[in-house]
Amino acid sequence: MTNHSPTARRIAKTILNGFDAYFADYQNITLGAKARFETASWQAAHQANKERIDLYKTKVNQVLKLVHSVTSKDTSQLDLWRDARATYAQLIASHSNYEIAETFFNSVFCSQFKHANIHDSNIFVKPSRPPEDKPLRDYSIYISYSGRAGLENMIEDILKDFSFSAPWENMQRDIENICRALRGRPLADLENEKLLRVDMLESVFYRNKAAYLVGRMIFHGEVVPLILPCLNNGRGSIFVDTLLHSNDSASIIFSFTRSYFMVDAPIPSRFVRFLSTIMPLKEKSELYNSIGFHKHGKTEFYRHILAHMKVSNDKFVIAPGIKGMVMSVFTLPSYPVVFKVIKDRFDRPKTVTEKIVKEKYKFVSRSDRVGRMADTQEYTNFIFYRNRFSNELLEELQKLAPSKLLIDDKWVIIKHLYVERRMEPLNLYLQNANEEETREAMEEYGNAIKQLAAANIFPGDMLLKNFGVTRHGRVVFYDYDELCPLTECNFRKIPEAQTAEQELADKPWYTVDEADVFPEEFRLFFSGNPVARAAFEKQHSDLYDYRYWRRLQDRIRAGHVESAFPYRRKWRFHRRAPAIARKK
């Protein structure tokens, strides 16, 4: 082992001890998810999710203070940190979570240097060692089941192994529902069910009001997802709500539009490797995000885009669509994300400030996104090659956000930006949509508004351009500068005009406070698209009624937490009793 200074070693040890303490606290919050699910403690589940997200920054700040206390030397000296980084790499060489430990070191360093001096000699831009390549079966993260004793017996074994402290509502019925669904689609062509093998991850994935048993089916050389969402009936019993078995349905469950799972993953990298076998199109960064390690997800994303830049030659360009009043948005055509930079000055009539916009994005990161808001990663001092920027984009950024830029002959450094999955803006999607696609998009648009509202989120500006369409056809909200908690809004009916002058006035003749919302005005969002408006009103005209919103507010204030299913309601099992008791 190379000798490093005692001071560097103390710093490295302090950071590693801090990481281990963070990870232990993180796991303890996560382990409480089971009890919260079994006791239907939904408000506590939401609070635990916020606490776990906030834990990371709290621990990083604590560790940085400790770093300052373990040495009398100047901790602003880069040479000291380079030495500490090299020592840290040695300390984590055999650490089972070395890659997340690297990210923690990076965070402490960036907190010390205000996200400057980003270089692999100072932090872990690149991983310190290759990822594990041993077969997953060598690790005890999943249980394998064989179909040799029959499909029903195998499913029964799975449900018994995953039994909760609360009893199953009707295990026999659930077994029959699962077997019927399996034989109806994924196993329809499997002539011999005894050839089936199922691998189930030992840990349950908890999110919102559901618990997910996650695994894979292996037959004929194929790997097929097997996901069993379980719900609490509110009366102390658990039931299996449906079966999900396609790559697309699995992808939606682990979508960037949903809150992070609570899952006991002592070595997250192994869980990510397993999940990649059932969702091969998902990037590692998104899978790390989905299981709650969003800071390391940022690291993985940064590494991935750096690798992509080496094998591509297209240029960053202004993102298609109507330009926003608050953000300048650009993208790389060959890469499926957008980069959003807050403008130095906002176009009228926007009255929000940059501080408020940042608070809105933080609010989203800690909220239940119910599959209807895009997860957004925040970066400071993101470094780009200047020659990869189109002239038009560079001119726009220099005009609209000059305070966010550092530019020289080689680099463009953006001091603050958000990264978000790229989607087709809903207004552009509708321009080329046929009648059926328009109807489905409007159904999704209305559902998105309703599901966000049920989660106590009011989008504020509900223009079609502020929503995107995913590759799965789901409509997702992504413009956050006007959103607020639904319970802070005052939904009103527009008063009847009393005179002809009032009727013809071009401005409201009645008083309007800042929190007032008039749902009747939502019809204006469809200006110029009568087909979309007709389709929307056929399915969601209740959104024009202020009483709909007030009733929802009353339910939220009473502590009710709505169910938001990440799958179609028609896929849910019927909860009837089994016709015939099966004999063993």
N, C-alpha and C positions, 0 to 999 in steps of 0.2 A: 504494500500500500504506500502510495506517495505521501511524504510528510507534508503537512500543511501547518500553518501557524496555529498556536493554541487559541487565539482569538477567533479565527475563522472556524475552528472546530466547535467552539462554544456556540457561535452563531448558528452553525448548521444543526447542532444538537437541539438547540432551543427551538428552531423552526420545525424540526422533525417531531419533537415532543409535542409541540403545538398542534401539528397535523394529526398525530395520534389521538390527542385529546379531542380535537374537533370531530374526528371520525367516530369516536366513541359516543359523543353527545348526539351526533347525527343519527347513529344507529339506535340509540335509546329512544329518541323521538319517533323513529320509524317503527320500532317494536311495539309501540303503543297503538298502532293502527288496528291490530287484531281486536283488541278490547273495545276500541271505539266503534268498529263495525258491528261487533256482536251486541253491543248495548245501544246501537242506533244513535250514537252521540255525534250527530252531523255537524253541529256548530263547533264542537271540540275538534273534529277532524279538520275543518277549515282553519281554525286557529293554529293547530299543530303544523299545518302546511306553511303558514306564514312564518311561524317560529323557526322552522327548519331552513327556509330560504334566508332569513335574516341571520341565522347562526354563523354563516360563512364569514361575512364581513366583520361581525363582532369578534370572531376568533382571530382573524387576520390582524385586526387592530390591536388586540391584546398581545399577540405574539410580537408584533413590531415594537411595542413598548418594552417587552421583555428583552428583545434583542439589544435595545439601547441600554438596558440595565446590566447586561452581562459583560460589558466591555467599557473601558475608559477611552477607547480609541474613537476616532471620528467615523461614524457609520455612514457618512456621505461619500467615503472614498471607494471608488469602483474597484480598485485592486483588492480591497478587503472582501468585497462581495464575490469577485471572481474566484478567490480562494475558497470562500464559503460554498460557492456553487460546486466546485470540484470536490470538496469534502463531503457535501451533501450527496453527490452522485455515488460516492463510495458507501455512505451510510445506508442508502436505499437500494444498493445493488441486489440484495436478497429480500427486499421488502415486497410482500405480495401485492401491495397497492402502490408500487413505485410511481406509476404514471399519474395518479391523482396526487400523490405526494409532490411530484414535480410541479404540478399546477399550483399547489399551495405555496411552494417556494416562490414561484413566479408572482403570485399575488402579494406576498410580503415584500418582495423586491419592488414591485410596481407601486405599492403604497409608500415605500421609502422614497422612490425617485419620481413620483407623480407620473408614472407611465412613460418616462423617458429612458433612453439607453437600452432599448429593446434589441438585444443581440444574443446569439447563442453562447457567447463567451460569458455573458452575465446571467442569463436565465436559460430555461430549457425550452428554447424555440423548437428544437428537435428532441425526440425522446432520447434518454440516456442509454437505452438498450433495446434490442428488438422485442416485439411482443411475444407472448407465450405461443408456442406452436404445438404443444402436446395435445393429443386428442382429448376432446371434452369428456369422454367417458372415463378418463383417468382422474377426474375430479368428482367429488360427491355433491354436485349441485342439482342433479336430477335423479328421478327414480324411473326405471324402465319396467314396462308391463308388457306381457305377452298375451296374444289372443288365443293361445292354445286351449285354454279352458272355456272359451266362448266369449263373445263380445259383451254380453250382459255381465258375466262374472268379472271381466276386466274393468268395466266401468264402475261396478260396485266396489271393487278393490280401490280404485282411484278415489271415489267419494269418501270411503271409510278412512283412507290414509290422510285425506284433507279435512277430516271432520273438525268442526269448530266447537268451541265450548257450548255454544247454543246448538240445539238439535236441528237435524234436517226436518223441514216441514213434511215432506213425503218423499223419502229416498227412492222408493219403488217407482213412483210416478216419474221422478227425474231420470232414473235409469232408462225407463222405457222411452221417454222423450228424446234422450240423447241417442239411444240406439236407433230409433226411428229416423232421426235426422242424419245420422252417419250413413245408414243404409240407403237413404234417399238421394244422397249426392256424392260425398267424397268416396264412399266405399261401394258405390253402385256396381262398379266393374270388378270388384275384388271377389273372385270366385271362392277363395278359401280364406275365411277370416282368421284362421289360425296362423296365417303368415304375417298378420299385422303386429307391429311393435309400436308402443307409445312411450315417449319419454316426457315426463312431467317435471318441470322445475319444482324443487322442494318448497320454495318460498311462494307465498300468495302475494299477488299484486293488488294493493288497496288504493282506491281513488274515489273521492266523493262518497256516494252511497253504495258502492259495489266492491266486491272482491273477485278477482280474476284468477282462475287456475289456468296456467299457461304451459303449453307443451307442444309436441309435434307428433304426427303419425308418420311412420316409415313403412312403405310397402312398394313392391315392384321398383325399387330404387328411387322412389319419389319421397320428398319431404314435404308434408302438408301441415299447416298450423292446426292446433286443437286448443281452442280457448273457450273456457266455460265461465261466463259471468254469473256470479252468485249475488243474490240480494237478500236483505233482511226484511221480513214481512211486517215488521213493526210490532209483532206480538211475541217476539222471542224465538223465532224459528228462521231457518235459512232455506232458500230454494235456488235451484239452477234456473236462470231466466232464459238462456238460449245457448246455442252452440255456434261458434264462429270457426270456419275452416278454410277460408281463402286468404291468399296473400294480401288482397286489397282490404278485407275486413280486419285482418291483423294490423295492417298499416294504419287504418283509421283509429284503431284502439290506441296505438302508440303515436298518434299524430302530434305534429308541432302545434296544433290548435287546442291541445288539452293540457290540463294541470299535470304536474309530475306525480308519478306513482310513489306510494310508500311501499317499499319491498325490502325485506331483509336480505341484502346482497353483500355479504362480508368481503367478497372479492368482485367488485362490479364488472371488471373486464371479462370475466368468465360468463357472466350473465349476458353481456353485450355480444359475445361470440355466439352463445346459444340463440339469442334473438335474431342474429344475422342469418341463421340457417332457415328461419321461417319468414324473414323479411329481407331478402338479399338485396333489394334496391335501396334500402335505407342506409344512410351514412352513419358511421359510428357516432358522430357528433350528435345526431338526433336521438340515437338510442341512449346515449349517456344522459342527454337532457331528459328523456322520458322517464328514466328511473331516478331522477332527482339530482344527478351530478352535473348540473348545468354549467358550473364554472369549468369543469373539465371538458364539457361539450364545447365551450368556447375555444379551448386549446385545440381540440381535435379539428374543429372547423378551420381555425387559422392554419394549422398544418396542412389540411386538405386543400385549401385554396392556394397555398404556396406551391404545393405539388402540381395543382392544375395549371397554374400560371406557367410552369416550366414546359408543359406539353400542349399549350394553346397559344394562339397568336392574335385572337380577336381583341378589340378594344372596348374599354368601358364607354358606355353611351348613356344619354338621358333615357330614363325608362319611358316606355310608351304610355299614353293615357293623358288625361287632363292634368296639367300641372297644379300642384297643391299650393295653398297660400302660406303654409308654414314650413314645409319641407322641400328640399331639392332632392330628387330621387334618381339614382342611376343604377345601372346593371351591367353585367358582362353577359352578352347573349349566350355564350357557351356554358354558363354556370347558373344554377336555378335559384339565385337569391337577388334581393335588391338592397342597396345601401341608401340610407336616409340621413340627410344632413339638415340640421335645423338652420333656417335662414337667419341672417343677422337682423333683418327687418321683415315683418309680416305684412302681407297684402291686406288691404281693407276688404271686408269689415272686421277682420280678426282682431280681437282685443287681448288675447292671451299673451303671456310672456314666455321666454325660453325656460325660466324656472318652472312655470306651471306645466309646460309641455313635458319636461323631464319627470315631474311628479306624476303626470298621467301615465307615462310609460312604466314608471315604477309601480304604480297602482295595478296596472295590467299584469305585471310579472308576479304579483302576490295574490291575484284574484283567481277565482274558479273560471277558467276560460270556456268551459262547457262545449268545447269543440267549435267555437265560433269566433275566436280571436287568435291571431297569429302570435306565436311566441317570438319575442324580439330580444336579440342579444346586443348589449351595449358595449362599445369599444372606445378606448381612448388612444390617440396617437396611432391610428391604423396606417401602415406604410404600404404605398403602392409604387410601382414603377411609372415614372412620368410618361414614358413612351407608349404605355398601354392606355392612355386617356385620349379620347377623341378631342379634337380642337374645340368642337361645340360644347362638350361637357366641361372642359377646363375653363372656357370662357364663362359658362353659366355659374360655376362654383366661385370663380373669382369675382363675379358680379354680385351674387346673392349671399355668399357666405365667406367673405374674405378673411374674417377673424378666425375661421376654423381651419385655415390652410397654412402649411409650411411647404414651400416649393423651391426646389433647386433644379439643376440640369438633369439630375437622375431620379429624384424622388418627389412624390406628392404625399405628404403626411397630413391626414385629416385628424384634427385634435379630438373630435367627438362625433361618433356616428352610431346608427343602429343598423343591424343586419336582420333581414326578415326573409322568409321564403317568398319567392316570386310567384304571383298568381295573375291570372288575366283579370283586369278590372271588369266588374259586372257590366258597366255601361258599354264597354267594347265588346264583351261577349254577346250581349243582346243584339248588337248591330248585325251579326252574322248568324244568329240563332233562328231556327225554324219555329213554327208555332208550338210544337211539343216541347222543344228545348226551352222556349220562353216560359211556357207554363211551369215546367219543372224548376227553372231558375227562380221564378217568382214565388213558388212554394218554398224553396230553400231560403230565399231572401226574407220572407215573412217568418219562417221558423227561426232563422238566425236572430232576428229582432226579439222574438218572443222568448227564446231560450236565454239570451243575454239579459233580458228584463227579469226573467225568473231568477237569475243569479244576482240580481240587484245591480245591474249595469245598464245604464241608458246611453246609447251611442252618441246622442246629441245631434250631430250632423249625419243624417241617414241618407245622404245622396248616394245614388248607385255607384258613383266613381270611388266611393270610400269602402266598397266591398269587393272582394275578389272571388274567383271561382277556382277551386283546386282541381287537380287531375282526376279526383274522384267525383267531381260534379257538386261538391259541397260549397256553399256560399259562406265566406268568412269575412269578418270585419277587420280592417287593418289601419284605420286612421283615427288616432286616439286623442287628438288635442282638444276635442269638445266633450269627451265622455265624462260621466259622473255617476255616483251611486243613484239608482232609481229613486230611493227614498228621499233624496234631496230635491227632487223635482216637484213642482206644483202643477198638476195636470188640470187644465181648465177647458170649459166649453166657451167658444167665441160668443160674446153677448149679442143678442139680436139688435140690429140697428133700429133706432127710434125715429130717425128723420131721414129724408132723402139725402141731405148733406152727408150724414154719417154713412149711408149706404154707398155713396159715390166717392168717399174719401180715399186718397191713395195711401194714407197712413192709418194705423189703428187709432180710432177715436176713444178707445178705452185704455185704461192704465195697464201696462205690462211690466211686471217685475222681472229681475234677472233669472229667477228660477222658474218662471212660468213657461209652460209648454202647452200648445194647442194642437192636439192630435188631428183635428180636421185639416190642418195645413199640410199633413203628410202627403196629400195628393199632389202637392207641388213637386215632389221628388220625381214624378214621372213625366215632367214636362217634356213634350216632344216624342213620347213613346206611348201612344194610346193602347197598343197591343199589350205591352207589359202592364200598364195600369189596369186594364180590364182583367188580365189574368190574376193580378195581385188582389183586386177587390173581390173577385169570385171566391178567393180562399182566405183572405185575411182582412176583410173589411172591419172586423172588430177592433183593429188597431187604430181606427179613426175615432173611436169612442173613448172619451176621457174616463168614463166609468170603468172600462176594462183595466186601465192603468192604475186607477185608485184601488180597485179590488186587489190587484197584485201587490201594491204597496202594503195594504193591510195584512196580507198573508206573510210578507217578508218581515214586517214589524212584529208580527206575532211569533216569529221564530221558525216559521215553516221553511224547509229546504226542499225545493223542487227536484224531481228526478230528471236527469238529462242522459238519455241513452245514446251511447256512441255506435248505435246500430239501429236499423229500421225497426219500428214497433211491430211490424207484421212478422218479423222473425222471432218474436218472443213465443215461448212455449205456452200452451194452454195448461192451466194448473188444475186439471181435472184429476180425479183419482184413477189409478190404473184399473183396466178392465178385469184382468185376471192376475191373481198373485202368482208370481213365478216360483216354481219349485226348484230347489237346488239338487 
